[in-house]
Amino acid sequence: MTSALSSAQANSLTASAVSRLLRGGRVTKWKGKAASCAPFIGANVAASLATSVSSAALTAALAFGGAMLGTMTPAGAGSCTPGPVSVCSGPAGADVTQFLNPGAPLTVTTTAGFGMNTAALHALRLVGINGLAFTDANASTITGSGYGIDAVNFNSGALTITSTNTVTGTTIVGIQALNFGTDLTINAVDINGGQAGIFARNYGSGALSITSTGTATGTTIYGSWGINSAYGTNLTISAVDTNGGRSGISARNSGTGALSITSTGTATGTSGSGIRGVNNGTATDLTINAVDTNGGVNGIWADNYGTGALSITSTGTATGTAYAGIRARSPLGAGTQMTINANDTNGGQNGIYTRHSGTGALSITSTGTATG
C-alpha cells in the first residue's frame, strides 16, 4: 500500500501551484459576476517548485478561495452543487465554469442528461484536499474553451477521473490532472484538446494510470501524455487511437516502477513519434505493445535509462517518415536486455534502429518487411 507524501515533500511540491492559484490571473465574468479564474497548471505545469508554503496554509487558502468563488459562481444550465460531495446535473446550455473547491476531499458525480458547453476557460475546475474523485457514468459531453476537466489533488489520497463520453478543451487540454497524494487514475473515452487530449502529472507516492477507449487527440502536442515523478511507482498508458501534433502517446517515468504503453489502434504523431516512451533513474522495465504507429520522425521511439528491460512489440506497421519505424536505445550503464518483435517497419533512414549498451542481450525479430 502506498502512502501520502511527507509534509516536507508536500510543502515543496505544492508551493508553486498554490502561488499560481492564489495569484489567479484574470477573472472571467458572467452577468457581472466572477465565473472562472485563469489556469494555474497549463501544459508546461512543472516549472520550478518552491518550498515556502506549508500544507496547513495551503488547505486554509484553498478552503477560503473555494468558499469565495463558490458563492460568486452562477449556475448555468449544466451545474454542480457546492460542497465536498457534489452532483452535476442539467443539460448543456448557457454554461459557466463550475469551480468546486471545498477545502476537503472532493467527490463529484453526474446525473443522466448532464452536460457542459461553455465559452469560459474551464468547464469543470476541481480541487481536492486529501482526495478527489470525479465519476461520470452517464455519457456526459463536457466542453470548455480552454479545458474540459481541470483537476488537482493536494496533500494525500488518490485522484481519479472517469468519463464515459467526450471531453474537449478547445484550445488547451481535454482532461488535465495534477496529483500530490497517492495514485492518479484517468479512465476516458474520447478526449480532444487544442494542445493535448489528456495531460496527467503525478507527484504522488503511487501509480499513474491513463486509459482511453476511444480517440485521444491533441492538435499541437500529444494525444495522451503522462509524467510520473521520482515519488511515484508505475506509469501505465492504455489507448486505442491517439493523434498528436507532436506524438500520439508520450510517457516519461521517473518513478520506482515500470513504464507500460499499450496501443490497440493507431498512434499518430505528426511531427514526432507515434509513441514516445522514456524510463529514467530508478524506473524498472519499459514495455511497449502497439499495432500501427505513424510518426513524422519515428513510429516508435523508446529510451530506457532505467534499471530493467526494454521490450517493444509491434504487430502492425511502424512508420517513421524521417528516421525509423522503431528506434530503441539503452545507454551505457542503464537497463538490462532489449527485445524487439516487429512486423512491418518503414523509416526514412532505418526500418529498425537500436543502440544497446545494457547488461543483457539484444534480440530483434522481424516477421514482415523492414525498409529504410
Beta strands, then each sheet from edge to edge (+ up, - down):
strand 1: 27-30
strand 2: 33-37
strand 3: 79-80
strand 4: 85-89
strand 5: 98-100
strand 6: 106-110
strand 7: 115-117
strand 8: 122-129
strand 9: 132-135
strand 10: 141-144
strand 11: 147-154
strand 12: 159-162
strand 13: 166-169
strand 14: 173-179
strand 15: 184-188
strand 16: 190-193
strand 17: 196-202
strand 18: 208-218
strand 19: 222-228
strand 20: 235-244
strand 21: 247-253
strand 22: 259-269
strand 23: 273-279
strand 24: 286-295
strand 25: 298-304
strand 26: 310-320
strand 27: 324-330
strand 28: 338-347
strand 29: 350-356
strand 30: 362-366
strand 31: 370-371
sheet 1: 1+ 2-
sheet 2: 3+ 4- 6- 9- 12- 15- 18- 16- 13- 10- 7-
sheet 3: 3+ 4- 6- 9- 12- 15- 18- 20- 22- 24- 26- 28- 30-
sheet 4: 3+ 4- 6- 9- 12- 15- 18- 20- 22- 24- 26- 28- 31-
sheet 5: 5+ 8+ 11+ 14+ 17+ 19+ 21+ 23+ 25+ 27+ 29+
end
